[in-house]
């Protein structure tokens, strides 16, 4: 009977552990996501029950040997105290208070068991059945839902036409800004591998993210929508369920696989997994999901390496593991379908640390515990109190992180080439947003539309489809990536078909291929393909404007640096060499980043720029008007900007954007 008491309290303790997670997320901190591995609702209670049972086992064995020592009392006291303490330890309660409360609850439970007779003990079977049935119901519900979600993915037939379509490898470098890459002129050799590989394709010198933080930027790249078209506040996921890139490729017979390094804002909970047959995000061991199991898991692992601590914080695995999985995917021969593989690398995102075995190139290695704490807690550190040495350390560490990620990218692309699959693969490499490293007194990302936060790398490599060694100066938006990748996959299928028709007249085959690639097909995504920009001679299509937005105001203090720069909701537009910004108070800024790359001289109030300001207002309002019919939950701040723009136009033009 003592073993039954221990088992019952272990099961109930698992549900108490789960309840504490629910309370913490929804009532105490109002967190956006659970940030847990799939199936955590049944995994955590079961894992907690296993750990609590292991803890209780020695006590139960000892008391079974000496039954006269009030076994029921001590077993119930010990097991219930451990269960309550594990649940309370997740909550913002002082450890001493939590311990005393757990001991007190355990004592009362032990007294209750001690006073009960055989009749109460028989009821223990009922008490055990309740959590077991609940656990089974939760697990069944999870797997039924998982099966229905997977069954809801529309997978096209694997026909000969589909099999000729190229693979698509979509690589996102989280928090990597263009100005810190040697590919874009950085004086340090941060991207030796990308410098080499970029010569094999097209480089966009002026690519701009739709938002300066992970989720809305990814959502825009997956759907072709602007951030204001889906409700994308800091605590929200995609709610309108627009079509995604993965859904498009799966419908056309592709095997869709996703790897999310940023498990905070690229996880299943954001909705970005829609359309993926496989989606790998939060990494969590079975026992590690429970509170006590997590403590044991951390004790068993080497926690002295900062990079390992970083990946544990993200609940991710890092670039090396993702590269290994991608190489395995490329080399797999069992599935005849082409693949669409998305990977988000979080290795250059803060904390700016690299694996122990990667040699520092730029001095970004902590010299002492204080340096290590600075880098590991960089996001929350008060940037207003930093010394010049600390800022330099962070910048050096950021460059080291980019260099490490670059080395992994080189290894991946070299492996794709060795496999012989490069000739039949479209590789797109892009940064989802940038990072402020002290420019204008700003740090981190997500609060500004200054160039360092929205100007990102964009490289497309696709032998036979994309020319080599070409750089595009036209400003472009990452919002056009979905339309571009769909277009390139069609062009690739046509090119593959043409290569098979070797017996035909070459000129006729080439002409047919061009017609097939450029024929008018229904647009799957908003925006336009960027492919015409690299054609010879280039065609300047009606590509999307290089528009960006950020929401505010934010309640953070000095962690972002100068609070004066947090201007609430901001819209941004880049045309030619100029960058225009307007906030929800109607304040305008204008910079020429060719003559003023640091954007230190605001031209908005200088003479001779009125016509250019009017041009920016017209373009911005026209874009808002063009997309208003599918706008979801556009906030008051966005409406205020629209009204402000209309008020700044000549009276005869105020109908634009209504």
Secondary structure, DSSP 4 states (H G I P E B T S, - for coil): -HHHHHHHHHHHHHHHHHHHHHHIIIIIS--S-----TTHHHHHHHHHHHHHHHHHHHHHHHHHHTTTTTHHHHHHHHHHHHHHHHHHTTSS--HHHHHHHHHHHHHHHHHHHHH--HHHHHHHHHHHHHHHHHHHHHHHHHHHHHHHHHHHS------HHHHTSPEEEEEEETT--GGGSGGGT-SS-TTHHHHHHHTTSEEESSEE-SSSSHHHHHHHHHH---GGGS---TT----S----HHHHHHHTT-EEEEEES-TTTSSGGGTTTTT-SEEE-----TGGGSHHHHHHHHHHS----HHHHHHHHHT---HHHHHHHHHHHHH--S--S-EEEEEEE-TTSSS----TTSPPSSS-S--SHHHHHHHHTTTTS-GGG--HHHHHHHHHHHHHHHHHHHHHHHHHHHHHHHTT-GGGEEEEEEES---EESGGGBEESSS--SHHHHEE-EEEE-TTTS-SSEEE-S-EEGGGHHHHHHHHHHHHHHHHHHHH-TTS-HHHHHHHHHHHHHS----SSSS--SGGGGSSS-----PPPEEEEE-------GGGB-GGG--SSEEEEEETTEEEEEETT--EEEEETTT-TT--S--TTSTT-HHHHHHHHHHHHHHHHHTGGG--S--HHHHHHHHHHHHHS-GGGTTTT-
